[in-house]
């Protein structure tokens, strides 16, 4: 089914069709089951002494909010995965339509990437904000990985390593492509 998704070749397919949905879904069970909501909460800001995490339990409202956040992560992962696969199947012979749908999703994700990275970065205490070696895995996921995915999205829009069917095309050539489909 995904072989028909002409607008996501090679690395783009690997990242956006497999890696990103899995990495978006993964926090949900981590929050709900193990290591748990408290761990996830305290890992949002790197600790100078990683072994001395607070042992107090979270307020029930905070736990519910974190569980809902886990659901949002899962939702994003499923939407991306399912919509890309349905796009490949429903528009197998229409790469212009595929690119418009995939581009719309990647635009929304790119906007979310910028907000996510900025809010995560500004939330880090100033004394360790620029000390990336003191960041933990969650911080690197929130900032380093998300920045990487944002850059790959930009590369996709620029047509790096792929053929463009809609974005970057002249209006006249798009109208002739639509008439032929």
KOLVOBA-362646 format. One line per field, with one value per residue (C-alpha): residue number from 1; y, z, x. Coordinates in steps of 0.5 Angstrom, whole numbers, plus 500, padded with zeros to 3 digits. Each point is the difference from the previous one (the first is absolute). Layout:
N
num = c(NUM  ...)
y = c(Y  ...)
z = c(Z  ...)
x = c(X  ...)
This chain:
181
num = c(1  2  3  4  5  6  7  8  9  10  11  12  13  14  15  16  17  18  19  20  21  22  23  24  25  26  27  28  29  30  31  32  33  34  35  36  37  38  39  40  41  42  43  44  45  46  47  48  49  50  51  52  53  54  55  56  57  58  59  60  61  62  63  64  65  66  67  68  69  70  71  72  73  74  75  76  77  78  79  80  81  82  83  84  85  86  87  88  89  90  91  92  93  94  95  96  97  98  99  100  101  102  103  104  105  106  107  108  109  110  111  112  113  114  115  116  117  118  119  120  121  122  123  124  125  126  127  128  129  130  131  132  133  134  135  136  137  138  139  140  141  142  143  144  145  146  147  148  149  150  151  152  153  154  155  156  157  158  159  160  161  162  163  164  165  166  167  168  169  170  171  172  173  174  175  176  177  178  179  180  181)
y = c(500  505  499  504  506  503  507  496  497  497  503  504  494  497  506  502  494  495  504  506  497  495  505  504  494  497  506  498  493  503  505  495  494  500  504  504  507  502  498  504  506  501  498  506  504  497  499  502  494  495  495  504  501  502  494  504  498  504  504  496  506  499  493  501  505  496  494  504  503  493  499  506  497  494  503  504  494  496  506  501  492  499  506  499  493  501  506  495  495  505  504  495  503  507  503  507  498  496  506  505  495  498  508  502  495  502  507  499  496  505  505  496  498  508  501  493  502  507  498  495  504  506  495  498  503  506  497  493  503  500  494  494  495  501  499  493  496  503  507  498  497  506  505  496  495  504  505  495  498  507  501  494  502  507  495  497  506  503  493  498  492  500  502  505  500  506  504  504  499  506  501  498  493  499  501  496  494  501  499  494  496)
z = c(500  502  493  497  504  495  504  506  497  503  507  500  500  505  505  499  498  506  504  502  501  505  504  500  503  505  505  501  504  503  503  502  502  501  502  501  500  506  496  494  504  503  494  496  503  501  507  502  504  497  505  505  497  504  504  501  496  495  501  497  495  498  499  496  496  498  498  496  497  498  497  495  499  498  496  496  498  498  496  496  499  498  495  497  498  498  496  496  499  498  496  497  493  502  503  500  505  504  500  502  506  502  500  504  506  499  501  506  503  498  504  506  499  501  506  503  500  502  506  502  499  504  506  501  506  497  503  496  494  496  503  496  503  506  497  501  494  501  499  494  497  501  497  496  497  499  496  496  498  498  496  496  499  497  496  497  499  496  496  503  497  497  494  502  497  503  505  496  493  496  500  492  501  505  496  495  505  502  494  498  506)
x = c(500  505  504  495  502  505  501  503  506  506  502  494  496  504  499  493  497  503  505  496  493  504  504  493  496  506  499  493  501  506  496  494  504  507  504  494  497  504  507  497  499  506  504  497  506  507  502  507  500  497  500  496  493  495  496  493  494  497  493  495  498  507  500  494  503  506  495  497  506  502  493  502  507  497  494  506  503  494  498  506  501  493  499  506  498  493  503  505  494  494  505  505  500  499  507  497  495  505  504  495  497  507  503  494  501  508  498  496  505  506  496  499  508  501  496  502  507  500  495  505  506  497  498  507  503  505  506  500  496  506  504  497  504  496  493  497  497  493  503  504  493  497  505  506  495  494  505  503  493  498  507  498  493  503  504  494  497  506  500  506  501  493  496  495  493  497  504  505  496  498  492  500  503  496  494  502  502  493  496  504  498)
